[in-house]
Amino acid sequence: MQAGGGVICGVSRATFIPSLLRRNYGGASTLRCFSAPDHAGFIRDVAVTQPPAHLPQLLSVLQARGDKLVSPGVKNGIIPLAIPLAEKSSGAITALLRWPTAPSGMEMPVVEVQRHGVWLLAKNVDQFIHRILVEEDVLSSAERSDDLFNALGDAGDKLYRKGDFSKSNVSSLDVYLLKKVGLFPDVLERKVMKHFESGDHVSALVTGEFYTKKENFPGFARPFVFNAEILLRVGRSIEAKDAARGALKSPWWTLGCKYQDVADIAEWEDEQIEYVKEKITEEGRQEDLKKGKPLEQLLLDEAAFLLDLASVDGSWDDSVERIGECYNNAGLHDIARSCWFESPRVLSLSQREDAEPLHSSKTVVTMVQAKHNKSKPRKQPHQAKKYGKQTDMAQFRSQLDALGLKIVQVTADGNCFFRALADQLEGSEDEHGKYRSMVVQYIKKNRETFEPFIEDEVPFDEYCQTMENDGTWAGHMELQAASLVTRSNICIHQNMSPRWYIRNVEQPGYRMIHLSYHDEEHYNSVRLKEDPGDGPARPVAIKADSDLSSSSRQAKSELKKSKGGPGKNMVDAGSVKIVMAGSGCENAEKVEQILEQMAGDVDAAIEYLVAEQETEEISEEISLSNCPAETSYDDAVNGISEQSKEKNENDTIRQDSWANSIKQTHKDNNMLPEDKKIPRNKACPCGSKKKYKSCCGSAARRPNIV
């Protein structure tokens, strides 16, 4: 294969496609040469798909604005899914993205190729042409814009006529693009930064959140990366960490920056990289086959993992051959063609008539035999990883050791909660699938209970279907359902934090499942140090939670008895003050009663009250999440969608009324003398029927980000 003088010779199909493809695409092979502008022919003959209708017009536009057209097959050093179109004077490559998992409407988006992946320029060719026309009309000289519009002719008039921007009376170019052309990552990010510059942090955060909506840029991680960056900017580090971790669930080559930059925000070291490397080993493949994963899906996953790893250091050329093999043997021959084009490694491999694709039927038989010959489940290497810093893990172990407990690690593969649950109830984490199914079925049967708590407007059936899939992470809803369906209470241990309880069964002595929670992402099982782990976990008795429900039921009667009773003298005023300060509980009588139940143990009383309050607040926060937000996106973005603004007009009025009510409540409460202020545990005066601490009191404690 040669490249030079703007011409590249494409190798014949029989030469560059392995033997399997030759059988599928039989017939005479011809040698065809592609000139640089012949991108449409390349897409038809090599990528075997229909090129975008206005691709020739896009090439004319790029050339008219001064870009240099490049051959579509020159892909050395760039992601193999890209089809190069043109090179800017800066050296940046504009390309089409030919990806196998493209969502509807983004089958062939326009991207800028970067060393570590791509940056999305537009969802499709027409949108990109439309944007270029607007920008050239507004920003360029009359002579240059005339040349560009003349190059397009009637095709351009259907998208944009010269002077449309000035006639629109829209305040700025960015607002025009967002309202009239479409959503663009760089424009939205610029909008957020302008909000920051003007001091409007609320609008900046609302726009950043809007940027991450899954329907806006499906499959791309960049919105979550940027949202993490702006959350860090306002000091919301925990939310920033969550946003960064969400970004790393998407293809790493869509991050728009280096992997390590995002991993630092996510507070991940090399766990994800090691996990991905493990998945593409022979052992990793066999493990997935054993779990019943279809071979085609296994191959597609491997191609995705290879692309992720290549994006970390930009070493695309080293992975092209194997990525193409994965797509080819998964049946995506067109994607394989596009990846393999101009790859000398594939040429030498496929020229062998006896070349047998990896994972052919013979390979699969070998893998299946290995699967059946394997007597014990393989423990994945990443199973024994330390979550968080090693010092934190040692500290956590020491904390549990003082209670006579130990951590029993389970595999970190997205099933960790169900694995830990299975270890607790049966002594075998391999039974996780059974418990996942039990939990999902329980949620389905109790739809009216759980459906209101599903976030992001995900349809209930879709949510349940996703949760049934192996590797889907469990959330608070699954913990609650697991407690109910197994008729067990759950105690969750956290490093240097109070234990968190899910208590649904009030009978004394009922089973308590003990789990450990690491870095907000992984569960392990917790057992007694002397528990051999050969069956269900042995009962664990901890002084502070040995009978929380019994203590709660006795609280009122004991409180009455404690007034003037002999037991009251056992609790001194100093202990009461310490517990009130440590737990945040403002009810002195309740603190006295709990201290009596804990035989004067201050630490145990604080731990009990904190656990009780956290469980209560989590429940109330879930309920509160159904309340309207204080700020609407349409106001923050200056009317991105007029239709959306009309739809939400009435909602905005109600939201403003609700927000003003909260603000007035804060103001009134703050102006009261200390002895007249609303107690945090009393009903909120705004009329929400919630406690003040979880309604207006919660908003009052939020940091001022404006």
Secondary structure, DSSP 8 states (H G I E B T S, - for coil): --EETTEEEE--HHHHS-HHHHHHT-S----EEEETTTHHHHHHHTS-S---TTHHHHHHHHHHTT-EE--TT--TTS-TTEEEEEE-TTS-EEEEE--TT--TT-SS-EEEEETTEEEEEESSHHHHHHHHHHHHHHHS-HHHHHHHHHHHTHHHHTT--TTHHHHHT-S-HHHHIIIII---HHHHHHHHHHHHHTT-HHHHHHHHHHHT-TTTSTT--HHHHHHHHHHHHTT-HHHHHHHHHHHTTS-GGGSSS-HHHHHHHHT--SHHHHHHHHHTSHHHHHHHHHTT--HHHHHHHHHHHHHHHHHHHT--TTTHHHHHHHHHHTT-HHHHHHHHTT-HHHHHHHTSTT---TT-HHHHHHHHHHHHH--S----GGGG--SS-HHHHHHHHHHHHTTTEEEE----SS-HHHHHHHHHHHS-GGGHHHHHHHHHHHHHHTHHHHGGG--TT--HHHHHHHHHSTT----HHHHHHHHHHTT-EEEEEETTEEEEEE----STT--EEEEEEETTTEEEEEEETT---SSS------GGGTTHHHHHHHHHHHHHHHSSSGGGGGS-HHHHHHHHHHH----HHHHHHHHHHTTT-HHHHHHHHHHHHHHHHHHHHHHHTTS--SS-HHHHTT-S-HHHHHHTHHHHHHHHHHHHHHHHHHHHHHHS-GGGS--TTSB-TTSSSSBGGGTHHHHHTS----
